[in-house]
Amino acid sequence: MDGVSAQQLETCDRFGVTPVPVPSDEKVGIALNVRDGARPVNAVRHLPVGDTTGWYIWGGGIVDPAVTERDDFFVPLHVSHVAEWSPEIVPYLALPPGHGVIVEPGYEDVWFDPALLVE
């Protein structure tokens, strides 16, 4: 499938979902703390809008919504550069909108939340 790696296909198969491609020229919203090594890596996928994949990715534990809603918390990053910031999240990027992920060495949590599909 174009825009979906073999690793992403395997992840989607494990969770019984149809992959939704993440073209390399589209963007994710990602927190700078991910690049700086904050772990675990958290990610949720909303519905894509424009040239975005719908993914929002951050590092560390639960973050106060007031912080994540600041204009400077998430920065746009092309999918082609996500592996440089967080290679461990790449296998999950083809999960469909509505999915969430927490991952760090030795730990994986993946879920579906229909509230993520509300615009």
C-alpha positions in Angstrom: 0.0 0.0 0.0 1.4 3.4 -1.0 2.4 5.5 1.9 2.4 2.6 4.4 5.6 0.7 5.3 5.7 -3.0 5.9 6.2 -2.3 9.6 3.1 -0.1 9.7 1.1 -2.8 7.8 2.2 -5.3 10.5 1.1 -3.0 13.3 -2.3 -2.4 11.7 -2.7 -6.1 11.2 -1.9 -6.8 14.9 -4.7 -4.4 15.9 -7.1 -5.5 13.2 -7.5 -2.2 11.5 -7.2 -1.0 7.9 -4.1 1.2 7.5 -4.6 4.9 6.6 -1.5 6.2 4.8 0.7 9.0 6.1 2.3 10.5 3.0 5.9 11.7 3.7 5.0 15.3 2.6 2.1 15.7 5.0 2.6 16.9 8.6 2.2 15.8 12.2 1.9 18.2 15.1 4.8 17.3 17.4 6.1 18.7 20.7 9.7 19.8 20.9 10.2 17.6 24.0 10.0 14.5 21.7 13.1 15.6 19.9 14.8 16.3 23.2 14.1 12.7 24.3 11.1 13.0 26.7 9.5 9.5 27.1 7.2 7.8 26.9 6.0 8.9 23.5 2.3 9.7 23.4 0.3 10.2 20.2 -3.3 10.6 19.2 -4.7 10.7 15.7 -7.6 13.1 14.9 -9.2 13.4 11.5 -6.7 14.8 8.9 -7.2 18.4 7.8 -5.5 19.9 4.8 -1.9 18.8 4.5 -1.9 17.1 8.0 -2.2 13.5 9.0 -4.2 14.2 12.1 -1.4 13.0 14.4 -0.3 14.9 17.5 2.8 13.5 19.3 4.4 14.5 22.6 6.8 13.1 25.1 6.4 12.5 28.9 3.3 11.8 30.9 -0.1 13.3 30.8 0.1 16.9 29.8 -2.4 19.5 31.1 -4.7 20.4 28.2 -4.0 24.1 28.9 -0.4 23.4 27.9 -1.2 21.4 24.7 -3.5 24.1 23.5 -0.8 26.8 23.5 0.1 27.9 20.0 3.8 26.9 20.6 3.4 23.4 22.1 3.0 21.5 18.9 5.1 22.4 15.9 4.5 21.1 12.3 6.9 18.4 11.1 6.8 16.5 7.8 6.2 12.7 8.2 9.5 12.2 6.4 11.3 13.6 9.5 9.4 11.9 12.3 11.9 9.0 12.5 14.7 11.5 13.3 12.7 12.7 16.3 11.0 9.5 17.4 11.7 6.3 15.5 9.6 4.3 18.0 6.4 6.0 16.9 6.8 5.4 13.2 5.3 1.8 13.2 2.1 3.3 14.5 1.6 6.1 12.1 -0.7 4.2 9.7 -3.3 3.5 12.5 -6.5 5.2 11.5 -7.9 8.4 13.0 -9.3 7.8 16.4 -6.4 5.8 17.7 -4.0 6.7 20.5 -0.6 5.2 21.4 1.8 5.3 24.3 5.1 3.7 23.6 8.5 3.3 25.2 11.0 0.5 25.4 9.2 -2.6 26.8 5.8 -0.9 26.8 3.0 -0.4 24.3 -0.5 0.8 24.7 -2.8 1.3 21.7 -6.5 2.2 21.9 -9.4 3.6 19.9 -11.3 6.6 21.2 -14.2 7.8 19.0 -14.0 11.2 20.7 -10.9 11.8 18.7 -13.0 11.8 15.5 -15.0 14.8 16.6 -14.0 18.1 14.9 
